[in-house]
Amino acid sequence: MKTSILNRNGISLQVINLIGRLIDLIPWPQRRSAMGDAALSLLDGKARVAEEFFGWNRGAVELGMNELRTGILCVNDISNRRRLKAEEKTPQLLADILEIMAPHSQAESHLRTTLLYTNLTPKAVYGALLEKGWKGEDLPTIQTISNMLDRHGYRLKVVGKSKVQKKSLKLTQSSKT
């Protein structure tokens, strides 16, 4: 059936490849209308055939055909298609976390970075929030609290044990001579 549409309309695979390359050069959202126009003109308005031969998204082709039919350009607001961060949902949560973290944080001794080092774990922050009066079902998970601390510049610093420096072999041999 699909090849019969191409044969019936007298379209070779070279023409299909050329049209696909040319439409890929058009920026969005005009590309969507051009895809719809190509599907209407060459493929009898068959979005599935356009999906198979051109590799285009069938939904985008159908939307392009509808835009051509109605003359109305659909606008996508992709920037609002994200999940809100926990601190954006509940700003008071962030204020309480920063209040809990303040006495347990310190800057790096050489002040090379703006990070604040802390010995308070996200699990301890979760417990402190519960003590502060937050309900467990209102709080995000411990992993989310950890992500919030990372976003706001807090790092858990593990203090390593200091090792005794061993004398090097060259130093001991040169001191004997």
URBEL-V999181 format. One record per pair of residues at least 24 apart in sequence whose C-alpha atoms are under 10 Angstrom apart, sorted by sequence separation. I is the first residue (numbers start at 1). J is the second residue. D is the distance in Angstrom with one decimal. If there is no record, write none. Layout:
# URBEL-V999181
I,J,D
I,J,D
This chain:
# URBEL-V999181
32,56,9.6
36,60,8.0
37,61,8.6
40,64,9.7
100,124,9.9
101,125,7.8
121,145,9.6
122,146,5.3
125,149,9.8
32,57,9.6
35,60,7.9
36,61,4.9
39,64,9.2
40,65,7.1
97,122,9.9
100,125,7.2
121,146,8.1
122,147,9.1
16,42,9.2
35,61,5.6
36,62,6.5
38,64,9.6
39,65,7.8
122,148,9.4
32,59,9.8
33,60,8.7
34,61,8.7
35,62,8.8
36,63,7.3
37,64,7.3
38,65,9.1
98,125,9.8
101,128,9.9
122,149,7.9
32,60,6.0
33,61,7.7
35,63,9.3
36,64,4.3
37,65,6.4
40,68,9.5
97,125,7.1
100,128,7.3
121,149,9.7
31,60,9.3
32,61,6.3
33,62,9.3
35,64,6.3
36,65,4.2
37,66,9.8
96,125,9.7
97,126,8.8
100,129,8.2
20,50,9.7
31,61,9.5
32,62,8.8
33,63,7.8
34,64,7.1
35,65,7.8
36,66,7.8
37,67,9.5
11,42,7.6
23,54,9.8
29,60,9.8
32,63,7.3
33,64,4.2
34,65,8.7
36,67,8.1
37,68,7.1
97,128,8.7
9,41,9.4
10,42,9.1
11,43,9.2
24,56,9.8
32,64,4.8
33,65,6.6
36,68,7.2
37,69,9.6
96,128,9.4
97,129,7.4
100,132,9.4
9,42,6.8
20,53,8.8
21,54,9.1
31,64,8.3
32,65,8.3
33,66,8.6
36,69,9.5
96,129,7.4
116,149,9.9
8,42,9.9
9,43,7.8
16,50,9.5
20,54,5.7
30,64,8.6
33,67,6.5
34,68,8.9
116,150,10.0
120,154,9.7
121,155,9.3
122,156,9.0
8,43,9.6
9,44,8.8
19,54,8.4
20,55,8.4
29,64,8.9
32,67,8.6
33,68,6.4
115,150,9.4
119,154,9.9
120,155,9.2
121,156,6.8
6,42,7.8
17,53,8.5
18,54,9.9
20,56,8.8
32,68,9.7
33,69,9.9
93,129,8.5
96,132,8.4
116,152,9.1
117,153,8.5
118,154,6.8
119,155,8.5
120,156,7.0
121,157,9.8
5,42,8.4
6,43,7.0
16,53,7.3
17,54,7.4
115,152,8.7
116,153,6.1
117,154,5.8
118,155,6.2
119,156,5.8
120,157,9.2
5,43,6.3
6,44,9.6
16,54,7.1
33,71,9.8
96,134,9.8
115,153,5.0
116,154,4.9
117,155,5.0
118,156,5.2
119,157,6.4
5,44,7.6
114,153,7.3
115,154,6.0
116,155,6.2
117,156,5.8
118,157,6.2
119,158,7.7
13,53,8.7
33,73,8.5
113,153,9.8
114,154,9.4
115,155,6.8
116,156,8.6
117,157,5.8
118,158,9.0
119,159,9.3
2,43,8.8
5,46,9.3
32,73,9.7
33,74,9.9
93,134,8.8
116,157,9.3
117,158,9.4
32,74,9.8
6,49,9.5
30,73,8.8
2,46,9.2
5,49,8.8
29,73,8.1
29,74,8.1
93,138,9.6
2,48,9.1
3,49,9.0
29,75,7.9
93,139,8.2
2,49,6.3
29,76,8.8
93,140,9.5
107,154,9.7
1,49,9.5
2,50,9.7
90,138,9.5
97,145,8.7
101,149,9.2
106,154,9.4
90,139,9.5
105,154,7.9
2,52,9.0
3,53,9.8
105,155,9.1
2,53,9.2
94,145,9.4
97,148,9.2
98,149,8.8
105,156,9.4
93,145,9.9
97,149,8.5
86,139,9.0
87,140,9.9
101,154,8.6
86,140,7.2
94,148,8.2
98,152,9.0
86,141,10.0
94,149,9.3
98,154,9.7
87,144,10.0
86,144,7.6
87,145,9.6
94,152,9.5
85,144,9.1
86,145,8.5
86,147,9.6
87,148,7.5
85,147,9.9
86,148,7.8
85,148,8.6
